[in-house]
Amino acid sequence: MADRVPEDPDDRLARKEREARAILRRLGRVVVAVSGGVDSALLLAMAREELGDRARAALAVSPSLAGREREEARALAKRLGVPLVELRTGEFEDPRYLANGPDRCYWCRAALAEALVRLAAEDGAAACYGAIADDTADDRPGMLAAREAGLRAPLLEAGFTKEDVRRLAKRLGLPVWDKPASACLASRIPRGERVTAERLARVERAEEGLARLGYRAVRVRDHGAIARIELPAESVAAAAADRERIVEAVRRAGYAYVCLDLEGYRPAGLAANRSA
């Protein structure tokens, strides 16, 4: 039996794109949850192209959403000509979310899903979000909440990876095609420590200050008076040399001590925390 010829990467991406667009057409009318990131941006752009004015966008607004992300979501919707509804979600009224346990993401996504499904039902639309295949590699309680609520994930259903998303987003001219991955501000607080609006605001001020210094992919982990900064490993040495500006920016945000994590950025940075 002859060896199977590997599928050409361009052909594979084209196949996934056709499938995602076909899913959107079958849904007929959608409300897409956007976050300011590239995954949901691509999904919204495709929905707009396939469904026209039968596509709407929704943004969950709470203290865990950075102002920069909110502005970028607004700019995207405006660029695409898609109506954007800003939903006030209720996770900050849920003590299970505020407790910041291993299931925090579940309760956050459950609050979003409830609001999104309710909004979509007003139009007889399907509620969609931008999950992709890469998201299934980690423990993602939020994805469980999304499935339970009946949210659709056309990119995931079509097999899109992050590489696929970035390639197609670039081809479609989306300005966020190379935007570093982000996460809600609550992910900066060590698990088991209570989430508060004040701590999230402090994290946001610090990260915004670092962004103004040119650090795009950055996490400021909140350890009370201590800010632990995670950057890509290749940026650590340069950041150490830039310590005076970094310290000034982070202290201005409200921290007494500023630490640079020599291990560098890792998506599960807080999950890897030592209990000691």
C-alpha positions in Angstrom: 0.0 0.0 0.0 1.4 3.4 -1.0 2.3 5.8 1.7 -0.2 8.5 2.2 0.9 11.9 0.8 0.9 14.6 3.6 -1.7 17.3 3.0 -0.2 20.6 1.8 -0.4 23.2 4.6 -2.1 25.7 2.4 -4.7 23.1 1.2 -5.3 22.1 4.9 -5.9 25.7 5.9 -8.2 26.2 2.9 -10.2 23.1 3.9 -10.6 24.3 7.5 -11.6 27.7 6.3 -14.3 26.2 4.0 -15.6 24.1 6.9 -15.8 27.0 9.4 -17.5 29.2 6.8 -20.0 26.4 6.1 -20.7 26.0 9.8 -21.5 29.7 10.0 -23.8 29.6 7.0 -25.7 26.7 8.5 -26.1 28.6 11.7 -27.7 31.4 9.7 -27.5 34.1 12.4 -24.9 34.4 15.1 -23.8 36.5 18.1 -20.0 36.1 18.5 -18.3 36.7 21.8 -15.3 38.9 21.3 -12.4 39.6 23.6 -10.0 41.7 21.7 -7.9 38.7 20.8 -7.1 37.2 17.4 -9.3 34.0 17.7 -12.6 35.8 18.2 -11.5 38.5 15.7 -11.1 36.0 13.0 -14.4 34.3 13.8 -16.2 37.6 13.7 -14.6 38.6 10.4 -15.7 35.3 8.8 -19.2 35.6 10.3 -19.5 39.1 8.9 -18.4 38.0 5.4 -20.7 35.0 5.4 -23.8 36.4 7.1 -23.6 40.2 6.7 -26.0 41.9 9.1 -27.1 38.6 10.6 -23.8 38.7 12.6 -23.5 40.6 15.8 -20.7 40.8 18.4 -20.8 40.8 22.2 -18.2 41.8 24.7 -18.3 40.8 28.3 -17.4 43.8 30.4 -16.3 43.4 34.0 -13.3 44.4 36.2 -11.4 41.4 34.8 -11.3 42.9 31.3 -8.4 45.3 30.6 -9.4 48.6 29.2 -7.0 48.1 26.3 -8.8 44.9 25.3 -12.1 46.6 25.5 -10.9 49.4 23.1 -9.4 46.9 20.7 -12.7 44.9 20.6 -14.6 48.1 19.9 -12.2 49.0 17.1 -12.5 45.6 15.5 -16.2 45.7 15.5 -16.2 49.2 14.0 -13.6 48.1 11.4 -15.8 45.2 10.3 -19.1 47.1 10.5 -20.6 44.8 13.0 -22.8 46.0 15.9 -21.2 45.4 19.3 -23.2 44.8 22.4 -21.4 45.3 25.7 -22.7 42.8 28.3 -22.3 43.4 32.0 -21.6 39.9 33.3 -22.2 38.9 36.9 -19.2 36.9 37.9 -18.2 39.6 40.5 -21.5 38.8 42.3 -20.6 35.1 42.5 -18.6 34.1 45.6 -17.4 31.0 43.8 -15.7 33.1 41.2 -14.3 35.5 43.8 -12.8 32.7 45.8 -10.4 32.0 42.9 -10.3 28.3 43.2 -9.4 25.8 40.4 -12.9 26.3 38.9 -12.7 30.1 38.7 -12.7 30.0 34.9 -15.8 27.8 34.9 -17.9 30.4 36.9 -16.6 33.3 34.7 -17.4 31.5 31.5 -20.8 30.4 32.9 -21.7 34.0 33.6 -20.6 35.0 30.1 -22.4 32.1 28.5 -25.7 32.9 30.3 -25.6 36.5 29.1 -24.6 35.6 25.6 -27.2 32.9 25.2 -29.9 35.3 26.5 -28.8 38.0 24.0 -28.7 35.5 21.1 -32.1 34.2 21.9 -33.5 37.7 21.3 -32.6 37.4 17.6 -33.1 33.6 17.2 -29.3 33.4 16.8 -26.6 30.9 17.7 -24.2 32.0 20.4 -20.6 31.5 19.3 -17.1 31.9 20.8 -13.6 31.7 19.5 -12.3 28.4 21.0 -9.7 26.6 18.9 -8.0 23.2 18.9 -5.0 24.5 21.0 -7.4 25.2 23.8 -8.2 21.5 24.3 -4.6 20.7 25.2 -4.9 22.3 28.7 -7.3 22.0 31.6 -10.0 24.6 30.5 -13.0 24.6 32.9 -14.4 27.5 31.0 -14.8 25.3 27.9 -16.9 22.9 29.9 -19.2 25.8 30.9 -19.4 26.9 27.3 -20.4 23.4 26.2 -23.0 23.1 28.9 -24.6 26.3 27.8 -24.7 25.2 24.2 -22.2 27.7 22.8 -20.8 26.9 19.3 -17.2 27.1 18.4 -16.9 27.1 14.6 -13.1 27.4 14.5 -12.7 24.5 16.9 -15.2 22.4 15.1 -13.3 23.0 11.9 -10.0 22.1 13.5 -8.3 25.5 13.6 -5.0 25.8 15.5 -3.4 29.0 16.6 -1.1 28.9 13.6 -4.0 28.5 11.3 -5.8 31.5 13.0 -2.8 33.8 12.6 -2.2 32.8 9.0 -5.8 33.4 7.9 -6.2 36.5 10.1 -3.1 38.0 8.4 -4.4 37.1 5.0 -7.7 38.8 5.8 -5.9 41.9 6.9 -6.9 41.8 10.6 -4.5 44.1 12.6 -4.5 41.7 15.5 -3.2 38.8 13.5 0.1 38.8 15.5 -1.2 40.0 18.8 0.3 38.0 21.7 -2.1 35.7 23.5 -3.8 37.3 26.5 -6.0 36.2 29.4 -8.3 37.9 31.9 -6.7 40.0 34.6 -7.9 37.5 37.3 -5.4 35.0 36.0 -2.7 37.2 37.5 -3.8 36.5 41.1 -2.5 33.3 42.8 -5.1 30.6 43.0 -6.9 30.6 46.3 -6.4 34.3 46.9 -9.5 36.4 46.6 -10.2 38.3 43.4 -10.9 42.0 44.0 -11.5 44.8 41.7 -8.7 46.8 43.4 -6.1 44.1 42.7 -7.2 43.7 39.1 -6.9 47.5 38.6 -3.4 47.5 40.0 -2.4 44.7 37.7 -3.8 46.5 34.7 -2.0 49.8 35.6 1.3 47.9 35.9 0.9 46.0 32.6 -0.2 49.2 30.8 2.8 50.9 32.1 5.1 48.1 30.8 3.3 48.1 27.4 4.1 51.8 27.1 7.8 50.8 27.5 7.4 48.4 24.6 6.8 45.1 26.4 3.9 43.5 24.4 3.8 40.0 25.9 3.9 40.6 29.6 2.2 39.3 32.8 2.3 41.0 36.1 1.5 38.4 38.7 0.0 40.0 41.8 1.5 38.8 45.1 0.2 41.5 47.4 2.9 44.2 47.7 5.1 42.2 45.3 4.7 42.3 41.5 6.3 39.3 39.7 6.9 40.1 36.1 6.8 37.4 33.5 8.2 38.2 30.0 9.2 35.9 27.1 12.5 34.2 28.0 14.3 36.0 25.2 13.3 39.4 26.7 14.5 38.7 30.3 18.1 39.9 29.8 17.1 43.1 28.1 14.4 43.7 30.8 17.1 43.3 33.5 19.1 46.0 31.9 16.0 48.2 31.7 15.2 47.7 35.4 15.1 51.3 36.4 12.3 52.1 34.0 10.4 48.9 34.8 10.6 49.5 38.5 9.4 53.0 38.1 6.4 52.0 36.0 5.3 49.1 38.2 5.8 51.0 41.5 3.7 53.8 40.0 0.9 51.2 39.6 0.9 50.6 43.4 3.4 47.9 44.1 6.1 48.2 46.8 8.4 45.5 45.3 9.2 44.5 41.7 10.5 41.1 40.8 11.5 39.8 37.4 10.8 36.1 37.0 13.9 34.5 35.5 11.9 31.5 34.3 10.1 33.8 31.8 6.5 33.9 30.7 4.5 30.7 30.9 0.8 30.4 30.4 0.3 28.5 33.6 2.6 30.8 35.6 0.3 30.9 38.6 -0.7 27.3 38.5 3.0 26.5 38.8 3.3 28.6 42.0 5.0 26.9 44.9 2.9 26.9 48.1 5.9 27.8 50.1 
